[in-house]
């Protein structure tokens, strides 16, 4: 009898050690549910860029929630670039995510300890492929704009101005892809690279190479003008490799 009691005691202790632990389930914030409904309406095509949302009061009534919850949801969507509030007019679907994505990717970059070379690799892969696969869509106006940035880079100007012309040249190449998602991602990568170049103590290294960079831009432009995709790819790779080597010793500082 004593042995049975001991066995039961041991079994109870073992079960106690394996006892599953459940935590109280918290309800999702009401504002998150409101955001979810707006997202669903966008995904189903019920809401499109430029559409005006009902007023806070109308949304509050339709959803059966407080106006403060509606206001919180709209404020979050505003930060994300989904909506824009116009004083005295109302809230509209905006769909301008570029700045939001740039900010998010920048935070991810620095918080995850990424390296400059990773941002450069991303830009190289996407930029080369985007320009090569968009050859049929280039216009003379596109080429003239690239030439304008080449002229500006080769002309007079401060280091900051030349750095901006260089960025504009690459942003234009991304734009020529005609792929909106590609443009946003490349712009974000470019933003990260620009920030590092500007904030690092060794940034002068980049500017001492500006003449070489200018010449490489001109070669890329000529290949684009000729429509020679293989030459474009070769010149782009040459340029990206040069920039990577020029910046390999740049120290990345905290944002």
N, C-alpha and C positions, 0 to 999 in steps of 0.2 A: 504493500500500500504506500509505504514511504517512497519506494522507488518510482511508482506511478506519479505521485505528487511532484517528485523531483523532475521527472521527464516533462510533465505539463508546465512546470515552472521554466525549464530550459526552453521549451517550445514557445512559451509566451514571450520570453526575453528575446528569442530569435525573431519572432514576428514583430516585436516592438522595434528591433533594429532595422527590419525591412519595411516598416510602416511607411506607406506613401504619404507625402506631404503635399497638401493643396493649399494654395493661397487664394484669398478672396479675389474674385475677378472684378476689376474696375471697369465701369462703363466708359466707352470712348467719349471724349469731350464732344459736346454738342456742336461746337464750331467745326470739328473734324468731319462730322456727319454732314454738315451743311456743305463743306468743301467737296465731299464725296458726291453729293447730288449735283453740284454744279459741274464737276468733272464728268459725270455720267451724261449730262445733257450736252456737253461739248463733244464727247466721244460718239454720241448718237446723232450728231449733226443738228441738234435742236438749238444749240447756241454756236454762233460763229463770230469770228473777229469783227468788231464793229457793232455787234448787237448790244443793246442796252439791257441791263438787268433790272428787275423790279426794284422799287425803292426798299430801303431797310424795313419800313413799316409793312409794306406788302409782303416781303419775304418772311417777316416775322409772323404775320397772320397765316400765310400759306403753309408754313412749316410748323407752326404751333410752338415756336420758341421765342425767347426774349430777343429784343433788339440788340442787346449787348452781345449775345452770341453771334448774331448775324454780322454785327460790326467787326467782331474779332475774326470771323471767317474771311470777310472781305479784306481786312487788313493783311491777313496772311497771304491771300491770293495776290494782293497788290505787291507785296514783297517778292513773290515768286515771278511776277511779271505776267500773270494770267489776266488780271483786270487793271483798269486804271480809273481812278475817281476824278471827275472833273467838277470843280466847285460850282455849285448852283445848277448843275445839269444832271449829274447822276454817275453811275458806275457802268463802265463798258468793258466788254471782252477785248483784251488787247493782244495777247499772244506774242508779246515781245520778250522772249526768254534769254536773249543773248547776254545782257548784263548779269542776269541772275545766274546763268550757267557759268559765265566767266568767274563770278564770285565763288560759286560752289566748287569749281575745278581748282581755283587758286587755294581755297581752304584745304581741299583734299590733298593737293600737291604738297603743301608745307606740313600739314598735320601727319601725313603718312611718310614723311622723310624721303620723298622722291628726289631724284637727282636731275640736274640740268640736262644731262645727256638724254634722259628719258623723254623730256619735253621736246628736245631737238629731234629725236628719233621719230616721235609721233608726228611732228610737223613735216619731216622729210617724207615719210611714207604716204601721208594723206595728200600733201601738196603736190608731189610728183604724180601720183595716180590721178588726182583730180584734174590737173592741167592736161595730162596726156589723153584722158578719156573725154575731154570736153572740146577737142579741137574743132569739131564741126559747128560749134556754137559761137566761136569767137567772131567779133565784129571789128571793123576798122577803128571804131570808137574805143573799143577795149585796148587795142594795140597802141593807139595814140595816148591813152591815159597812162599806160605802162611807160611809154616813152617820156611823158611829162615827169614822172617820178625819177626816171633815170637822169634826165636833165637837171632836176633839182638836186639830186644826190651829188652830181658832178660839179654843181655850181657853188656859190658862196653860201655860207650858213653856219650856224652854231652846231656843236656836237648834238645837242638835243633835237634840233631841227632835222639834221641828217638822219638821226636815229628814227625819227618819225617818218621821213621819206622812205627809208628802208622798210619800215612796217607797212606803210601804205602800198608799196610795191607788192609785198607778199599778200596783203589783204585783197588786193585787186585780183591776183592769181586765184585766190580762193573763191572770190565772187564770180569769176569767169567759169567756174565749174557748173554753176547753175543749180547746185545741190544745196538746199537751205541748211540741212543738217551738217553737211561738210563745212559750210561757211561758219556756222556757229562753233563747231569743235575746233577748227583751225584758228578762228579768232581767239578762242579761249587759250589755246596753246601759245599763240603769239603774244597774248597779254602776259602770260606767266613768264615767257622768255624776256619780254621787254622789261618787266619788273626786276628781274634778276640782273640784267645788264645795267639798269639804271642804279640799282641799290648796292651792287657789289663794289668794293674798293678798287678792284682791278679793271673797272669798266673802261679805262683809258685804252686797254689792250684792243678792244673792239674798234675804237675810233682811229687808232693808229693804222688799222687795216682798211680804212674806209675806201681808199683808192682801189684796192684790190676787189673789195665788195662791189664798188661801182662798175668796174670792168666786167665782173661776173654777171651782174644784172644786165648789162648791155648785151652780153653774149646770149643770155637766156632770151632776151627780147628779140634778138635777130633770129634765133631758132624758132621762136613763136611766129614771127613775121613770115618765115619760110614755110611754116606748117610742118616742119620735120620733127615728128614726135620722138624719134630715137635720139636726135640731137638735143631736143629739149630735155629729155630724161638724163642724158649724159651731163649736160651743162648744169642742171638742177642738182644732180648728185655731187658734182664737183664743187658747187657753191656751198651746199649743206655740209660737206666734209670739211671745207675750209673754215666755215663758221664754227663747227664743232671743235676743231683743233685750236682755233684762236681763243675759244672760251673754256678750254679744258681745265685751266687753272683758276677759273673764277670761283671765288668762295661764295656760297649761297648764304645770305643772311636772313634772319627772321623777318617776316612781313611787318 
